Amino acid sequence: MNIARYALMFSLGDLATRGALMATYREIIDLVRQTDGFVVQTCWIADVKTAHALTRGHAPNRIDAHRKVKPCPPAKRDAIERALMHFGMV
């Protein structure tokens, strides 16, 4: 088999696998709403994802890199983590 062709097949398969493991914020919000009955704020999802090292870094328009404006409340963290586990992200 041609090495370049094999490398292309591997990279395409890798992209498909990574795409299947990442859920959108909307999917996470909808799942938590269905299972736990409350609406999750996107900043709470970002806080939980940061705790699990699933983010790429701070947003370029973030005012203060060391301060979180709306961290996730401890009572809501479990529901978000269950949703991340459901989608295979954690």
C-alpha contacts under 8 A as a table, 3 or more apart, distances in Angstrom:
res1	aa1	res2	aa2	distance
1	M	5	R	7.40
1	M	6	Y	6.97
2	N	5	R	5.32
2	N	6	Y	6.28
3	I	6	Y	5.07
3	I	7	A	6.13
4	A	7	A	5.09
4	A	8	L	6.22
5	R	8	L	5.13
5	R	9	M	6.24
6	Y	9	M	5.11
6	Y	10	F	6.16
7	A	10	F	5.09
7	A	11	S	6.15
8	L	11	S	5.18
8	L	12	L	6.17
9	M	12	L	5.25
9	M	13	G	6.15
10	F	13	G	5.15
10	F	14	D	6.04
11	S	14	D	4.95
11	S	15	L	6.21
12	L	15	L	5.11
12	L	16	A	6.31
13	G	16	A	5.11
13	G	17	T	6.24
14	D	17	T	5.14
14	D	18	R	6.21
15	L	18	R	5.18
15	L	19	G	6.03
16	A	19	G	5.14
16	A	20	A	6.28
17	T	20	A	5.26
17	T	21	L	6.57
18	R	21	L	5.25
18	R	22	M	6.58
19	G	22	M	5.52
20	A	23	A	7.63
21	L	87	F	6.30
21	L	88	G	5.69
21	L	89	M	5.87
22	M	87	F	7.06
22	M	88	G	7.71
22	M	89	M	6.32
23	A	27	E	6.12
23	A	28	I	6.76
23	A	84	L	8.00
23	A	87	F	6.37
23	A	89	M	7.80
24	T	27	E	5.21
24	T	28	I	6.45
25	Y	28	I	5.11
25	Y	29	I	6.09
25	Y	42	T	6.76
25	Y	45	I	7.43
26	R	29	I	5.06
26	R	30	D	6.08
27	E	30	D	5.14
27	E	31	L	6.14
28	I	31	L	5.20
28	I	32	V	6.22
28	I	80	I	7.48
28	I	83	A	6.05
28	I	84	L	7.29
29	I	32	V	5.32
29	I	33	R	6.10
29	I	39	V	6.37
29	I	40	V	5.57
29	I	41	Q	7.76
30	D	33	R	5.07
30	D	34	Q	6.19
30	D	39	V	7.89
31	L	34	Q	5.14
31	L	35	T	6.07
31	L	83	A	6.59
32	V	35	T	5.18
32	V	36	D	5.35
32	V	37	G	6.75
32	V	38	F	6.75
32	V	39	V	6.97
32	V	40	V	7.09
32	V	79	A	6.45
32	V	80	I	6.82
32	V	83	A	6.52
33	R	36	D	5.62
33	R	37	G	4.60
33	R	38	F	4.93
33	R	39	V	5.41
33	R	40	V	7.51
34	Q	37	G	5.77
36	D	79	A	6.91
40	V	44	W	6.80
40	V	45	I	7.38
40	V	80	I	7.96
41	Q	44	W	5.37
41	Q	45	I	6.79
42	T	45	I	5.09
42	T	46	A	6.25
43	C	46	A	4.96
43	C	47	D	6.12
43	C	70	K	6.37
43	C	71	P	6.87
43	C	72	C	7.25
44	W	47	D	5.04
44	W	48	V	6.32
44	W	70	K	7.07
44	W	71	P	5.88
44	W	72	C	4.30
44	W	73	P	7.64
44	W	77	R	7.84
45	I	48	V	5.23
45	I	49	K	6.06
45	I	72	C	7.43
45	I	80	I	6.67
46	A	49	K	5.03
46	A	50	T	6.01
46	A	55	T	7.60
47	D	50	T	5.11
47	D	51	A	6.33
47	D	71	P	5.96
47	D	72	C	6.03
48	V	51	A	5.05
48	V	52	H	6.50
48	V	72	C	7.02
48	V	77	R	6.89
48	V	80	I	7.28
48	V	81	E	7.17
49	K	52	H	5.13
49	K	53	A	6.14
49	K	54	L	4.99
49	K	55	T	6.14
50	T	53	A	4.89
50	T	54	L	5.75
50	T	55	T	5.55
51	A	54	L	7.71
52	H	90	V	7.32
58	H	62	R	6.87
58	H	65	A	6.77
59	A	62	R	5.35
62	R	65	A	6.30
64	D	67	R	5.63
65	A	68	K	7.95
68	K	71	P	5.79
72	C	76	K	6.75
72	C	77	R	6.29
73	P	76	K	5.48
73	P	77	R	6.37
74	P	77	R	5.18
74	P	78	D	7.57
75	A	78	D	6.88
76	K	79	A	5.63
76	K	80	I	6.66
77	R	80	I	5.29
77	R	81	E	6.16
78	D	81	E	5.08
78	D	82	R	6.12
79	A	82	R	5.13
79	A	83	A	6.34
80	I	83	A	5.06
80	I	84	L	6.28
81	E	84	L	5.01
81	E	85	M	6.16
81	E	90	V	7.68
82	R	85	M	5.01
82	R	86	H	6.07
83	A	86	H	4.91
83	A	87	F	6.43
84	L	87	F	5.26
84	L	88	G	6.22
84	L	89	M	5.21
84	L	90	V	5.79
85	M	88	G	4.86
85	M	89	M	5.79
85	M	90	V	5.08
86	H	89	M	7.70
